[in-house]
Amino acid sequence: MTPFQSPKVEDAFAAFPPSAQEGLLRLREMIFDTAAALPEPAMLSEELKWGQPAYLTRKGTTIRLGIPKQAHFGMFVHCQTRLIPEFSQTFPGIDRIEGTRAVLFDDANEISTERHGWLIARALTYHV
């Protein structure tokens, strides 16, 4: 597992319910792995935004991990990007989507390296 960049982020993960921790940690690791595998590896910053773990690059848009009201955990992107609509068109009808801002999960086994890795890579390199 990638070491945490901040004790505050590590504490945020520890505070998540056990039912969400496995999936959120899996998404976190996928974010770091994807950033490292990009053609131009992204310098990734891990911090808290709105009390949730957030992942930022200089060129992309922020990815946040947290607990939505309608699911056990979720991966959020900026709602004014085209990321979630493009994701929904590329992988129609597979995932639960919340508007233009999130992919929702109830179980870590719902995470797909292919689909969600695609979304992560797009977010880390997103240009308006």
C-alpha positions as CSV (number, residue, x, y, z in Angstrom):
1,M,0.0,0.0,0.0
2,T,1.2,3.5,-0.8
3,P,2.2,5.4,2.3
4,F,-0.1,8.2,3.3
5,Q,1.2,11.7,2.5
6,S,-0.5,13.2,5.5
7,P,-1.5,11.9,9.0
8,K,-4.8,13.8,8.6
9,V,-5.7,11.8,5.4
10,E,-4.7,8.6,7.2
11,D,-7.0,9.5,10.1
12,A,-9.8,10.2,7.6
13,F,-9.5,6.7,6.2
14,A,-9.5,5.3,9.7
15,A,-12.7,7.1,10.5
16,F,-14.6,5.6,7.6
17,P,-17.0,2.8,8.5
18,P,-15.4,-0.7,8.0
19,S,-17.9,-1.5,5.3
20,A,-16.4,1.4,3.2
21,Q,-12.7,1.2,4.1
22,E,-11.7,-1.7,1.8
23,G,-13.3,-0.1,-1.3
24,L,-12.0,3.4,-0.5
25,L,-8.5,2.1,0.1
26,R,-8.7,0.0,-3.2
27,L,-9.7,3.2,-5.1
28,R,-6.9,5.2,-3.4
29,E,-4.3,2.6,-4.5
30,M,-5.8,2.6,-8.0
31,I,-5.4,6.4,-8.1
32,F,-1.7,6.2,-7.2
33,D,-1.1,3.3,-9.6
34,T,-2.8,5.1,-12.5
35,A,-1.0,8.3,-11.9
36,A,2.4,6.5,-12.0
37,A,1.4,4.6,-15.2
38,L,0.4,7.7,-17.3
39,P,2.5,8.4,-20.3
40,E,3.6,11.6,-18.5
41,P,3.4,10.4,-14.8
42,A,1.3,12.8,-12.8
43,M,2.7,14.3,-9.6
44,L,-0.1,13.4,-7.3
45,S,-0.9,15.4,-4.1
46,E,-3.1,13.8,-1.4
47,E,-4.9,16.1,1.0
48,L,-8.3,16.7,2.6
49,K,-11.0,18.7,0.8
50,W,-14.3,19.1,2.7
51,G,-13.0,16.5,5.2
52,Q,-12.5,13.9,2.5
53,P,-9.4,12.4,0.9
54,A,-8.7,14.3,-2.3
55,Y,-6.2,13.7,-5.1
56,L,-4.9,16.5,-7.2
57,T,-2.5,17.0,-10.1
58,R,-1.3,20.1,-11.8
59,K,-3.0,19.3,-15.1
60,G,-6.1,17.3,-14.0
61,T,-9.2,17.8,-11.9
62,T,-9.6,16.7,-8.3
63,I,-10.8,13.2,-7.4
64,R,-12.4,12.8,-3.9
65,L,-13.2,9.7,-2.0
66,G,-16.0,9.6,0.5
67,I,-19.4,8.4,1.8
68,P,-22.4,9.6,-0.2
69,K,-25.9,9.3,1.3
70,Q,-27.1,6.8,-1.3
71,A,-24.2,4.2,-1.1
72,H,-21.5,2.8,1.1
73,F,-18.8,4.8,-0.6
74,G,-18.1,6.8,-3.8
75,M,-15.6,8.4,-6.0
76,F,-16.3,12.1,-6.9
77,V,-15.1,14.4,-9.6
78,H,-15.9,18.1,-10.2
79,C,-19.5,18.3,-11.3
80,Q,-18.9,20.9,-14.0
81,T,-16.5,18.6,-15.9
82,R,-17.6,16.2,-18.7
83,L,-16.0,13.2,-16.9
84,I,-19.1,11.4,-15.5
85,P,-21.2,11.9,-18.7
86,E,-18.3,10.6,-20.8
87,F,-17.8,7.7,-18.4
88,S,-21.6,6.9,-18.6
89,Q,-21.4,6.9,-22.4
90,T,-18.3,4.8,-22.5
91,F,-19.6,2.2,-20.0
92,P,-23.4,2.5,-20.2
93,G,-25.7,1.0,-17.6
94,I,-23.0,-0.7,-15.5
95,D,-22.4,1.6,-12.6
96,R,-24.6,3.7,-10.3
97,I,-24.0,7.3,-11.1
98,E,-24.9,10.4,-9.1
99,G,-25.6,13.2,-11.5
100,T,-22.4,14.6,-13.0
101,R,-20.3,14.1,-9.9
102,A,-19.9,10.6,-8.7
103,V,-19.7,6.8,-9.2
104,L,-21.4,5.1,-6.2
105,F,-20.4,1.7,-4.7
106,D,-21.9,-0.6,-2.1
107,D,-19.1,-3.2,-2.2
108,A,-15.4,-3.2,-3.1
109,N,-16.0,-6.0,-5.6
110,E,-17.9,-3.5,-7.8
111,I,-14.6,-1.7,-8.5
112,S,-13.2,-2.4,-12.0
113,T,-9.7,-1.7,-12.9
114,E,-10.8,-1.2,-16.5
115,R,-13.8,1.1,-16.0
116,H,-12.8,3.0,-12.9
117,G,-9.1,3.1,-13.9
118,W,-10.3,4.8,-17.2
119,L,-12.2,7.4,-15.2
120,I,-9.2,8.0,-12.9
121,A,-6.8,8.4,-15.8
122,R,-9.2,10.9,-17.5
123,A,-9.6,12.9,-14.3
124,L,-5.9,13.1,-13.6
125,T,-5.3,14.4,-17.2
126,Y,-8.5,16.4,-17.6
127,H,-8.4,19.6,-19.6
128,V,-11.3,21.9,-20.1
